C-alpha cells in the first residue's frame, strides 16, 4: 500500500499490537513528505522515530523528530502528548535520563488534561524507564506496577507485556530475582502472542539473570541462545554483546569453561568496537573463568582491567562486582587479609547501589575473610545473610554461607567462646560450655569411645559420671551416633 493512502488508524493499530515489521512496510520511505506540522505527517514521523529508536538508529530518529526538538509550540494539542512522549523516548535512547523524565512528565500532564487515559499510562511507563536510567529504582518499580494495572484494565496485552519486561529488569537491578523471574516470564508469555520479536528477545535476555541466580542454568542458556540468534538476525550489535556476556556467565555456572572463554573472547571484541560501558562486566567474567581454572595471575590481570574501567567511568555497580570477585580470588589463595580489604571496598561501592542481593553476596564472602581476625564481625555478617536468605532459592549464596559457617565452626577454643553466646555468659555457664565443648571434641577424636575420650581429657571414669549430672547424656553417650549428635550440638 503506498504511503499517502496508508490508513493512519491501521498503522496505530499495528503499533498497539506490536507488529512493527508490518508497520514499517506500510509506513514506507516517504513518511516525511508533506508539511511538518500537518497532523498526518506528525503521526507518521512519530511512528518512523519509534521504529528507528527500537533499532538503535539514533541519527534517523533525530531526523524524524528534527522539526519538534527545539519547539513544540506549533504542534496541535491533540498530538502534543504523543510528540512529547516520543521526544522522551529519543532522550532515553541517548541516555539523557533527566530530559527523558522531564518530557515524559510533561506528556503525562497534557494527556491527563485531555482525559487521554491510553496516553497517560504510556507516559507513566516512560517515566519509569527514565527513573530506571537515573537509578531511582524504587520509584521506577512503582511506576511500572501502576502501568501494569492500568494496561490490564484497558485490555492492552502487548503494552502489558512491555510493562512486565520493564518491571522485571528493574527488579533484577535491585536483587529481587525471584520476583523478577515472575515478571519476565509473564512478559515472555504475553509477547509470544504478539509479533514483536525484538522485545521478546529482550525479555529472554533479561530472564537469564534470575534463572542463573536460582540455579536453573540450562533454562537460562536456552533463553539466551534464542535471544542472541534473534539479535544477530536483526543486526543489533549491542544486544548481541549483552547476550554473549550472559551466555559466558551461564557456561561458568555449568563448568563449561572452554565455551565460556570462547563467548568472552567474541564479547570483548564487540564491546571494544562498540566502546560499551559494560566492558568491566566482560573482563570480570573473564576473571571468573581463570579463577575456576586456578590461573591466579591471569585472573588478577582481567580483574584489574575490569576495575580500572569501572573506576574511570564511576560505575559503582561494576566496581563492587569486580572488588567482590577479587575477594573470591584472594580467598581461593588463602590470602584472607587481602580478601577482606577488597571486600570492604566492594561493600562501600555496593552501598551506593540498590542491589540488595549483591550486598548479601559480599557479606557472605566477608564472613569467610574475617572469621580468623574478627570472628564476632564474621558471625554478624553470617547472621545477616542467614536472616535475608531464609528459604530463598539461591544456591550460590547458600554455598558461600555454608563455606563461611564451616570456617567459623573450625575456629579454636578461644574463638569458640567468643562466638558461642550473643551476651556475656555467667561464669558457671561458661564453665559448663567449656566442659561440653571439650567432651564433644574428645569424643570425636576417640571415635565415640567414652573411655578413650576420658584418657584424652586426662580424667577418670568417675569424673565422667559426675559430668552426666550437668551435661545431657546424648553428649556423653559412647558410639558413633553419640559423637555425631555431639558435633551437631556444637553447631
Wavefront OBJ file of the C-alpha trace (Angstrom):
o trace
v 0.000 0.000 0.000
v 1.527 3.429 -0.906
v 2.330 5.701 2.000
v -0.025 8.527 1.003
v -3.009 6.190 1.104
v -1.981 4.262 4.207
v -4.684 4.396 6.837
v -3.151 6.008 9.925
v -5.589 4.228 12.219
v -4.374 0.908 10.805
v -0.768 1.944 11.449
v -1.622 2.878 15.030
v -3.335 -0.475 15.475
v -0.191 -2.264 14.317
v 1.803 -0.261 16.874
v -0.665 -1.198 19.587
v -0.324 -4.908 18.810
v 3.463 -4.798 18.425
v 3.601 -5.719 14.742
v 6.380 -3.247 13.946
v 7.652 -5.232 10.977
v 4.367 -4.811 9.108
v 4.084 -1.244 10.352
v 7.478 -0.399 8.796
v 6.434 -1.944 5.483
v 3.174 0.045 5.366
v 4.787 3.288 6.510
v 7.211 3.181 3.608
v 10.146 5.502 2.940
v 8.204 8.689 2.239
v 6.900 9.288 5.754
v 8.459 12.788 5.815
v 6.572 14.078 2.752
v 4.228 16.971 3.445
v 4.087 19.982 5.794
v 5.966 19.232 9.014
v 3.118 20.348 11.286
v 0.314 18.639 9.393
v -1.378 16.163 11.758
v -0.995 13.167 9.441
v 2.668 13.973 8.807
v 3.335 14.355 12.537
v 1.807 10.942 13.236
v 3.889 9.303 10.503
v 7.051 10.998 11.795
v 6.360 9.721 15.332
v 5.982 6.174 14.018
v 9.185 6.499 11.974
v 11.032 7.822 15.043
v 9.825 4.924 17.174
v 10.931 2.389 14.554
v 14.393 3.980 14.328
v 14.729 4.162 18.123
v 13.872 0.489 18.558
v 16.632 -0.398 16.089
v 19.143 1.922 17.777
v 19.423 4.191 14.706
v 19.591 7.467 16.595
v 20.520 9.623 13.617
v 17.396 8.500 11.752
v 15.357 9.041 14.891
v 16.709 12.571 15.228
v 15.944 13.306 11.568
v 12.294 12.329 12.001
v 11.938 14.429 15.165
v 14.030 17.383 13.987
v 11.141 19.862 13.479
v 9.925 19.312 17.061
v 13.152 19.028 19.075
v 13.578 22.756 19.684
v 9.945 23.804 19.955
v 6.584 22.080 20.307
v 4.507 25.270 20.178
v 3.095 24.628 16.706
v 2.066 21.030 17.406
v -1.734 20.512 17.517
v -2.897 19.976 21.099
v -4.384 16.602 20.244
v -0.929 15.272 19.289
v 1.159 17.127 21.903
v 1.247 14.226 24.395
v 2.294 11.754 21.719
v 5.071 14.025 20.412
v 6.381 14.743 23.937
v 6.322 11.007 24.689
v 8.337 10.222 21.539
v 10.809 13.019 22.347
v 11.188 11.476 25.798
v 11.922 8.102 24.184
v 14.550 9.794 21.986
v 16.379 11.254 25.002
v 16.073 7.915 26.802
v 17.814 6.217 23.869
v 20.551 8.843 24.081
v 20.967 8.096 27.822
v 19.827 11.604 28.739
v 17.591 10.398 31.545
v 16.870 13.826 33.064
v 15.489 15.177 29.770
v 13.555 11.943 29.201
v 11.893 12.204 32.613
v 11.057 15.901 32.176
v 9.405 15.321 28.791
v 7.538 12.212 29.988
v 6.110 14.200 32.911
v 5.041 16.994 30.538
v 3.403 14.422 28.273
v 1.548 12.960 31.249
v 0.243 16.398 32.272
v -1.030 17.107 28.742
v -2.625 13.658 28.416
v -4.285 13.970 31.831
v -5.674 17.423 30.940
v -7.260 15.918 27.813
v -8.518 12.801 29.675
v -6.478 10.631 27.307
v -6.160 7.536 29.514
v -4.315 5.500 26.887
v -1.600 8.153 26.615
v -1.429 8.660 30.411
v -0.437 5.071 31.073
v 2.227 5.150 28.342
v 3.710 8.287 29.906
v 3.733 6.557 33.303
v 5.642 3.689 31.726
v 8.101 6.143 30.128
v 8.610 7.929 33.459
v 9.544 4.575 34.964
v 12.063 3.962 32.177
v 13.719 7.331 32.785
v 13.790 6.776 36.556
v 15.367 3.364 35.982
v 18.098 5.059 33.938
v 18.594 7.546 36.793
v 18.884 4.577 39.220
v 15.789 5.742 41.095
v 14.772 2.116 41.136
v 12.110 2.130 43.848
v 10.200 4.903 42.053
v 10.649 3.154 38.705
v 9.232 -0.081 40.104
v 6.197 1.811 41.446
v 5.606 3.387 38.017
v 5.863 0.038 36.237
v 3.437 -1.630 38.648
v 0.952 1.210 38.198
v 1.312 0.931 34.420
v 0.726 -2.841 34.592
v -2.536 -2.403 36.491
v -3.785 0.269 34.059
v -2.783 -1.678 30.926
v -4.666 -4.679 32.329
v -7.783 -2.577 32.943
v -7.577 -1.115 29.425
v -7.164 -4.572 27.854
v -3.862 -3.838 26.096
v -1.928 -7.134 26.200
v 1.079 -6.047 24.153
v 1.708 -2.958 26.293
v 1.131 -5.109 29.377
v 3.902 -7.442 28.210
v 6.257 -4.480 27.767
v 5.487 -3.209 31.265
v 6.217 -6.637 32.761
v 9.529 -6.600 30.873
v 10.432 -3.196 32.348
v 9.405 -4.306 35.844
v 11.497 -7.470 35.582
v 14.579 -5.523 34.506
v 14.173 -3.106 37.436
v 13.661 -5.935 39.937
v 16.806 -7.610 38.584
v 18.768 -4.458 39.330
v 17.699 -4.349 42.988
v 18.396 -8.057 43.504
v 14.783 -9.247 43.800
v 15.472 -12.100 41.407
v 12.519 -14.288 42.354
v 10.003 -11.515 41.610
v 11.988 -10.532 38.516
v 11.660 -14.047 37.156
v 7.873 -13.996 37.592
v 7.527 -10.619 35.859
v 9.805 -11.585 32.964
v 8.161 -14.952 32.382
v 4.800 -13.174 32.262
v 6.307 -10.797 29.727
v 7.574 -13.688 27.578
v 4.226 -15.469 27.754
v 2.410 -12.314 26.609
v 4.895 -11.293 23.924
v 4.856 -14.776 22.389
v 1.281 -13.993 21.320
v 2.376 -10.723 19.684
v 4.702 -10.105 16.763
v 7.390 -8.061 18.483
v 10.450 -10.302 18.178
v 12.740 -7.531 19.441
v 11.161 -7.149 22.903
v 10.550 -10.892 23.146
v 14.291 -11.398 22.692
v 14.966 -8.650 25.284
v 12.706 -10.431 27.793
v 14.534 -13.732 27.188
v 17.844 -11.947 27.691
v 16.726 -10.395 30.977
v 15.167 -13.539 32.439
v 18.554 -15.311 32.307
v 19.791 -13.297 35.317
v 17.188 -14.579 37.813
v 17.295 -18.077 36.307
v 21.061 -18.256 36.879
v 20.654 -16.868 40.401
v 18.189 -19.615 41.355
v 20.272 -22.345 39.707
v 18.268 -23.035 36.520
v 21.258 -22.667 34.224
v 20.111 -24.938 31.394
v 16.867 -22.995 31.011
v 18.786 -19.716 31.105
v 21.093 -20.952 28.336
v 18.139 -21.856 26.110
v 16.582 -18.417 26.525
v 19.923 -16.713 25.864
v 20.617 -18.753 22.748
v 17.210 -17.793 21.294
v 17.782 -14.131 22.174
v 21.317 -13.986 20.760
v 20.258 -15.566 17.459
v 17.375 -13.111 17.129
v 19.569 -10.073 17.851
v 22.185 -11.303 15.352
v 19.466 -11.600 12.720
v 18.319 -8.052 13.490
v 21.896 -6.741 13.388
v 21.551 -5.302 16.894
v 25.216 -5.492 17.978
v 24.732 -4.003 21.440
v 22.256 -6.678 22.440
v 24.360 -9.432 20.853
v 27.209 -8.242 23.082
v 24.993 -8.327 26.173
v 23.741 -11.813 25.284
v 27.302 -13.119 24.844
v 28.212 -11.818 28.310
v 25.248 -13.646 29.808
v 25.948 -16.840 27.862
v 29.551 -16.838 29.116
v 28.318 -16.403 32.697
v 25.914 -19.312 32.281
v 28.673 -21.565 30.915
v 30.744 -20.766 34.028
v 27.875 -21.934 36.238
v 27.696 -25.115 34.128
v 31.510 -25.531 34.493
v 31.913 -25.346 30.701
v 34.939 -23.080 30.845
v 36.154 -23.511 27.250
v 32.750 -22.460 25.907
v 32.654 -19.555 28.359
v 36.084 -18.378 27.208
v 35.031 -18.521 23.559
v 31.990 -16.332 24.281
v 34.067 -13.853 26.299
v 36.632 -13.527 23.503
v 33.921 -12.582 20.976
v 32.189 -10.349 23.540
v 35.398 -8.422 24.216
v 35.856 -7.743 20.506
v 32.278 -6.479 20.179
v 32.422 -4.481 23.408
v 35.591 -2.685 22.347
v 34.182 -1.943 18.890
v 31.033 -0.529 20.490
v 33.006 1.267 23.217
v 30.487 -0.224 25.601
v 30.178 0.969 29.183
v 29.713 -2.690 30.126
v 33.298 -3.762 29.329
v 34.059 -4.094 33.089
v 31.444 -6.857 33.203
v 33.142 -8.762 30.370
v 36.579 -8.544 31.981
v 35.102 -9.629 35.329
v 33.535 -12.688 33.669
v 36.923 -13.454 32.093
v 38.485 -13.232 35.551
v 35.974 -15.738 36.934
v 36.885 -18.222 34.210
v 40.551 -18.053 35.202
v 39.695 -18.338 38.927
v 37.755 -21.528 38.162
v 40.851 -22.854 36.377
v 43.080 -21.702 39.277
v 45.038 -19.444 36.915
v 45.582 -16.800 39.561
v 47.885 -14.366 37.747
v 45.774 -14.228 34.580
v 42.613 -13.835 36.667
v 44.141 -10.897 38.511
v 45.067 -9.160 35.241
v 41.485 -9.475 33.944
v 40.012 -8.208 37.190
v 42.423 -5.268 37.248
v 41.206 -4.304 33.770
v 37.570 -4.561 34.920
v 38.250 -2.422 37.980
v 40.219 0.239 36.114
v 37.458 0.768 33.536
v 34.766 0.848 36.239
v 36.794 3.404 38.210
v 37.306 5.581 35.128
v 33.586 5.840 34.387
v 32.494 5.972 38.045
v 30.419 2.798 37.758
v 29.679 1.763 41.362
v 27.883 -1.442 40.391
v 30.717 -2.901 38.326
v 33.302 -1.536 40.751
v 31.574 -3.516 43.523
v 31.311 -6.655 41.379
v 34.994 -6.512 40.382
v 36.081 -5.999 44.009
v 33.831 -8.864 45.089
v 35.452 -11.190 42.551
v 38.891 -10.031 43.717
v 37.751 -11.157 47.170
v 36.896 -14.599 45.776
v 40.309 -14.767 44.119
v 42.154 -13.971 47.353
v 40.006 -16.372 49.410
v 40.835 -19.148 46.949
v 44.524 -18.408 47.607
v 44.086 -18.226 51.424
v 45.014 -14.528 51.363
v 42.325 -13.608 53.874
v 43.663 -10.173 54.783
v 43.736 -9.015 51.155
v 40.335 -10.615 50.577
v 38.849 -8.668 53.483
v 40.347 -5.384 52.231
v 38.948 -5.899 48.732
v 35.550 -6.976 50.043
v 35.243 -3.948 52.337
v 35.831 -1.751 49.275
v 33.241 -3.799 47.383
v 30.747 -3.193 50.178
v 31.410 0.563 50.109
v 30.665 0.634 46.374
v 27.646 -1.681 46.713
v 26.093 0.578 49.360
v 25.767 3.225 46.620
v 23.601 0.872 44.531
v 20.171 -0.632 45.194
v 21.333 -4.215 44.621
v 20.453 -5.949 47.909
v 21.487 -9.380 46.595
v 24.963 -8.105 45.706
v 25.393 -6.790 49.256
v 24.364 -10.180 50.663
v 26.915 -11.935 48.435
v 29.652 -9.602 49.664
v 28.640 -10.186 53.296
v 28.859 -13.968 52.857
v 32.400 -13.590 51.491
v 33.372 -11.127 54.234
v 32.256 -13.676 56.816
v 34.817 -16.077 55.335
v 37.587 -13.499 55.129
v 37.127 -12.126 58.664
v 36.444 -15.268 60.694
v 40.061 -15.618 61.945
v 40.835 -11.969 62.628
v 37.405 -10.681 63.641
v 35.108 -13.635 64.386
v 32.404 -11.513 66.014
v 32.044 -9.385 62.867
v 32.154 -12.524 60.730
v 29.305 -14.020 62.731
v 27.309 -10.797 62.430
v 27.634 -10.856 58.651
v 26.686 -14.530 58.515
v 23.622 -13.856 60.678
v 22.571 -11.073 58.291
v 22.932 -13.432 55.339
v 21.002 -16.230 57.054
v 18.199 -13.842 58.032
v 17.824 -12.496 54.485
v 18.398 -15.832 52.789
v 15.754 -17.805 54.628
v 14.161 -20.238 52.190
v 15.025 -18.217 49.075
v 16.171 -20.471 46.196
v 19.668 -19.003 45.825
v 22.116 -21.948 45.686
v 25.265 -19.901 45.019
v 24.646 -17.683 48.026
v 23.817 -20.726 50.157
v 27.140 -22.323 49.206
v 29.014 -19.181 50.210
v 27.144 -19.053 53.535
v 27.943 -22.731 54.188
v 31.633 -22.095 53.459
v 31.598 -19.233 55.965
v 29.887 -21.422 58.551
v 32.452 -24.211 58.099
v 35.278 -21.724 58.619
v 33.654 -20.414 61.788
v 32.988 -23.941 63.094
v 36.666 -24.781 62.671
v 37.827 -21.959 64.957
v 39.903 -22.801 68.031
v 38.828 -22.813 71.686
v 39.249 -19.103 72.331
v 37.171 -18.146 69.325
v 34.536 -20.730 70.231
v 33.683 -18.858 73.414
v 33.523 -15.531 71.612
v 31.004 -16.962 69.196
v 29.001 -19.240 71.449
v 26.930 -16.532 73.144
v 25.204 -13.388 71.999
v 25.740 -11.936 75.508
v 28.466 -12.292 78.139
v 27.727 -15.593 79.955
v 27.790 -16.194 83.699
v 30.944 -17.904 84.918
v 29.061 -21.129 85.682
v 27.535 -21.171 82.207
v 30.936 -20.538 80.668
v 32.447 -23.451 82.575
v 29.611 -25.712 81.518
v 30.057 -24.591 77.930
v 33.739 -25.419 78.163
v 33.034 -28.907 79.518
v 30.524 -29.635 76.776
v 32.863 -28.441 74.093
v 35.900 -30.314 75.456
v 33.978 -33.548 75.835
v 32.439 -33.356 72.352
v 35.885 -32.685 70.886
v 37.472 -35.567 72.780
v 34.653 -37.956 71.921
v 35.009 -37.061 68.268
v 38.744 -37.768 68.354
v 38.132 -41.049 70.155
v 35.559 -42.046 67.505
v 32.798 -42.386 70.098
v 34.710 -44.400 72.704
v 33.982 -42.821 76.114
v 36.955 -44.393 77.899
v 39.355 -43.228 75.209
v 37.797 -39.766 75.339
v 38.351 -39.688 79.120
v 42.017 -40.602 78.588
v 42.400 -37.802 76.050
v 40.996 -35.331 78.594
v 43.100 -36.861 81.391
v 40.150 -37.567 83.669
v 38.788 -40.691 85.354
v 35.548 -42.524 84.540
v 34.223 -41.278 87.910
v 34.653 -37.697 86.684
v 32.759 -38.574 83.541
v 29.901 -39.977 85.634
v 29.748 -36.691 87.530
v 29.593 -34.797 84.247
v 26.427 -36.643 83.314
v 24.609 -34.740 86.054
v 25.154 -31.419 84.271
v 25.613 -32.435 80.637
v 22.863 -34.104 78.576
v 23.536 -37.818 78.186
v 23.477 -37.585 74.381
v 26.702 -35.607 74.547
v 28.399 -38.292 76.633
v 26.906 -41.404 75.096
v 29.659 -43.545 73.545
v 29.433 -44.698 69.971
v 29.340 -43.084 66.562
v 25.795 -41.836 66.915
v 26.623 -40.018 70.135
v 29.651 -38.329 68.634
v 27.610 -37.154 65.657
v 24.986 -35.658 67.972
v 27.722 -34.015 69.968
v 29.187 -32.437 66.880
v 25.750 -31.250 65.760
v 25.042 -29.769 69.173
v 28.077 -27.541 68.903
v 26.964 -26.174 65.547
l 1 2 3 4 5 6 7 8 9 10 11 12 13 14 15 16 17 18 19 20 21 22 23 24 25 26 27 28 29 30 31 32 33 34 35 36 37 38 39 40 41 42 43 44 45 46 47 48 49 50 51 52 53 54 55 56 57 58 59 60 61 62 63 64 65 66 67 68 69 70 71 72 73 74 75 76 77 78 79 80 81 82 83 84 85 86 87 88 89 90 91 92 93 94 95 96 97 98 99 100 101 102 103 104 105 106 107 108 109 110 111 112 113 114 115 116 117 118 119 120 121 122 123 124 125 126 127 128 129 130 131 132 133 134 135 136 137 138 139 140 141 142 143 144 145 146 147 148 149 150 151 152 153 154 155 156 157 158 159 160 161 162 163 164 165 166 167 168 169 170 171 172 173 174 175 176 177 178 179 180 181 182 183 184 185 186 187 188 189 190 191 192 193 194 195 196 197 198 199 200 201 202 203 204 205 206 207 208 209 210 211 212 213 214 215 216 217 218 219 220 221 222 223 224 225 226 227 228 229 230 231 232 233 234 235 236 237 238 239 240 241 242 243 244 245 246 247 248 249 250 251 252 253 254 255 256 257 258 259 260 261 262 263 264 265 266 267 268 269 270 271 272 273 274 275 276 277 278 279 280 281 282 283 284 285 286 287 288 289 290 291 292 293 294 295 296 297 298 299 300 301 302 303 304 305 306 307 308 309 310 311 312 313 314 315 316 317 318 319 320 321 322 323 324 325 326 327 328 329 330 331 332 333 334 335 336 337 338 339 340 341 342 343 344 345 346 347 348 349 350 351 352 353 354 355 356 357 358 359 360 361 362 363 364 365 366 367 368 369 370 371 372 373 374 375 376 377 378 379 380 381 382 383 384 385 386 387 388 389 390 391 392 393 394 395 396 397 398 399 400 401 402 403 404 405 406 407 408 409 410 411 412 413 414 415 416 417 418 419 420 421 422 423 424 425 426 427 428 429 430 431 432 433 434 435 436 437 438 439 440 441 442 443 444 445 446 447 448 449 450 451 452 453 454 455 456 457 458 459 460 461 462 463 464 465 466 467 468 469 470 471 472 473 474 475 476 477 478 479 480 481 482 483 484 485 486 487 488 489 490 491
